[in-house]
Amino acid sequence: SEVCDKETGTCLCKPNYTTERCDRCTPGYFNYPVCQKCECADPGSVSPICAENGQCRCRTNYGGRNCDRCAPGFYKYPDCTPCSCDIYGSLGQSCDQVSGQCRCRSNFVGVMCEKCGENFYNYPMCEVCNCNPDGAKEVPGYPLGGCGTVTSGRLCECKERVIGRICDVCKTGYWNLNRNNPLGCEDCECFQAGTLSGVKKCDLTTGQCVCKPDVGGRDCNRCLDGFYNLQESNLYGCDYCNCDRGGSVRMTCDNHWPVSMQA
């Protein structure tokens, strides 16, 4: 029998082979010289034709050499639905191919790892309820600080004079965070006339108010030695005594006279 066309020289190919020399597989076949049929699956493949290595062209949510499985991030073949794993709670975007269960971080639960696990609070942080016992409120039926009852983005419910994510800082104007104080902190009780810029702010530990240059005392209520006449309008707080060196016993004067304003 003839092996080629006598006029053109084109070889007569076996089924599934092509080109003038029959040295390639026809479209839909691969792995020359064996020329196996492509097994591109429907509905996962774009066409029944595969590459020379047998790889089919898959649609976006399909994978595998024959496009016969879901791509990473999709599940439930042949539908291949997006896993939609939560970006905060999941370890990657892949899920179980049957159930769609995403791989969750230790403090998250849910099919998509979209909520906090038991004893964790404040999605998407999902933190341990570590409220400061000195500054957090007691909320009946809940952990100290009311974790799980506060608005999203917050963790603990603080006492009236306390702030901070875990209720560990006194508000401005208060000091001495104390568990036995129902309000959390004490009032600074700064004497406004003697404080810098009239701000009633004090050290959170010692309660020392921020005094004007010539003013002293924890609450800034008296002039320093050598000064008198504490006035709110005086930027330095008090006037210099200016005692005469020759006639006065010492250079200090009565520093309690007068006081123009009460706290």
Summary of the structure (lengths in Angstrom):
residues: 263
radius of gyration: 40.7
end to end distance: 119.9
largest distance: 143.4
contacts: 771
relative contact order: 0.06
helix: 2%
strand: 25%
